[in-house]
Amino acid sequence: MKVGLIRCMQTEDMCPGTTDFKVMKEKKCAFEGVEEEIEIIGFVSCGGCPGKKAVARAAEMVRRGADTIVLASCITKGNPIGFACPHAEQMKAAIIGKIGEEITILDYTH
């Protein structure tokens, strides 16, 4: 699995992605059941509200080899600030519209 991870720009100052990387390494949470090696192709932010830069950034990670785009839990679950992104579903739909449905999209990390 070659992963392109997109995080919320609002959480960059308080979260370095440690738990995201840990669950990938340990194959837990969203990565439970993954049997192959997990390679991180990129780790980027959405670019800030409303997340429009996430589309181009996802496409670039796919161009560089990602077969899976992951929206980190800060976007979909609101970790660690307790507030999920109000644009998450629209962002996800726009990413799918750009990169196609053959690329796997995961809705969270942990």
N, C-alpha and C positions, 0 to 999 in steps of 0.2 A: 504494500500500500504506500503510495506516494502522496503525502498530505500537504495541502496548502491551508494554513490556519489564518482565519480572519478574526481579529479581536475588536472590541469597542475602544475607540480613541479616548473616550472619557475616563477609562480605567488605567491608562498607561502609567500614570504617576504612582499608582498604588499597587499594581499587579504586574510583575515581570513575566507572568506566564508559567511560573514554577509548577503549579498543579496541572496545567495543560500538558506540559512535557512529561510530568511524572505518570499521569494516567496513560499516556501514549506508550511510554517505556514499559510500564507494568501491564499494559493491555487490559485496563479496567474501564469501567463506566462506558462511554460511547465506543470504546475500542475493544470491549469484551468480545471474545470469539474470533478476533482477527488472528489468523495463524501465520501469515507472512510477516516479514520484517516491515517495520514502519519507518519510512524515510521522510524527514521534514524537508519539503521543497522551499517553503517560505513561511514567514510569520509576519503578517502585516496588520495594520489597523484598517478600519472601514473608511478612514479619512475624515471622520467627524460627521455629525448629523447633517443630512438624513442618510448617510451611508452610501452616497452615489459612487464614491471612488472604489468601493468594494467590488463593483462589477468589473472594472478594468483590471483591478489587482487580482481578482480571481482568474480572469482570462489570461493574464500574464503568467500566473503560477501554473495553469494548465499548459500553456505554451512551453513552459520550462520543465514539464514532465509530471505535474500533479494529476493523479487520477481520482482524487477525493478532495473536496473543499469542505472545510469544517468551520462552522460559525461557533466561536468559543462561547462558553457558558455566560460570559459577561454580556453578550448580546442577547441570548435567548432566555437566560434565567436570571440575569441581573446580578450575578456574582462579580465582585464582592460588594457592590454599592446598594444592592437590594432593589434595583429598578431595572427591569428588562427594557431593551430598546423598543420603542414604539414603532420603529420602522423595520423590525426584523423580518416580518413576513414579506413585505414589499421588497426588501433587499434580497431575500432569498429568491423570490420570483424573478427579479431582474437578473440575478446571477444565472439562474437556470435558462432564462431567455437568451442570454449571451453565450453561455458555454455548452448548452444542450443538456439533454437528459441522460446521456451516456456517462457523464461524470457523476460520481456519487456525491451527495451532499449530506453531511451530518449536522444535526441541529444543535448539538452541544458537545462539550468535552467531558465535564464532570458534574 
